[in-house]
């Protein structure tokens, strides 16, 4: 599974799994990935950092732009910080975009 993902997808992001796990966020991440990348443009595999299988996951992408968008949406901090070489998952959601009012024409 990991070898196939590394062969097929050129971009990888490692995410440290919080001590209490990802829970519902994993489902939300997978939905985001399907909606924004397409179901065949990404893959998730285990990526243990310290020899522990479930302390990190690797998400593979076909495109670096999509990986960057994922990191901006799901990773903690204004600057994407890493812990032991893996991004940390953010606890909150980014603020929603507020649309500008339509311009008035005279």
N, C-alpha and C positions, 0 to 999 in steps of 0.2 A: 504494500500500500504506500509506504513512504518512498520507496525507490521509484515507483510509477509516478507519484506526484512530483518528485524532484526532476524526473525526466521530462514530464509534460509541461510543467509550469515554471517559468524562469524567475519569478519573484516570490519570496517567502517572508512572512512576518511571524515572529514567535511571540506568543502571549503567555505571560505567567498566569496560572490559574490561582485565584484567591483561595485562602485556606478553607473557606466555606463553599468552594466550588463556584461554577458559573450559573447554575440553576436555570431560571427562565431566560437569562441573558443569552445563553447559547442558542436557544430557539429564535430569539429576536435577531441575533447576529446572522444566523442561517437565512432567515427571511430577508434581511437587508442584502445579504450577498446574492441571493436569487434575484431580487428585484433590481439591483444595481449592476450586477456583473453578468447575470444569466446563469442558468443552472450548470452549464458545462465549462465555465470560465474560472472556477475556483475549486479547491479541495481542502479538507481539514484532516490532519493526522496528529497522533501523539508526538510530543517533542520534549521528553523529560530532560530537565536541566541538570539535575544532580543524580541521575540514574534512577529517578522515581518516574514511572511511566505517566502518571496523571498530574504532575505539577506544572505542565506547560503544554500548549497546543501550537501547532504550526499551521498557518493558513497560507495556501499557495494561490497565486494569481497569474493570469496570462499577461496582465498589463500593470506597469508600475503606477500609473495614474489611479487605477482602481485600488491598489494597495494603499496609496497615499490617502485616498478618500476614506477607506476603511479605518486607517489609523487616526485620521482626524475625527471620525465619528465615535469610535469605540475605545480609543486609548486615553489614559488619564493625563491631565496636565495641559497647559498651554503649549509647552514644548513637550514633545513626546519623549518621556523619560523611560529608561529601561532599568530592569532589575535583573542582574545576572545575564544580560544579553537578551532579555525578552521584554516586550512592552507590558505595561500594567493596564488592566481593564478598568475603564472609568466606572464610577458608581452611579453617575447621573447621566441624563441625556443632554445634548447641547440645546441651547436656547433656540426655539423655532424662529425661522426667518419671518420678518414682518414686511409685508409688501407695501410699496409706496402707493400713495393715492393716485388715481388717474389724473393726468394733466387736464386742466380746463383750457378750452380754446375760446377766444373772444368771439 
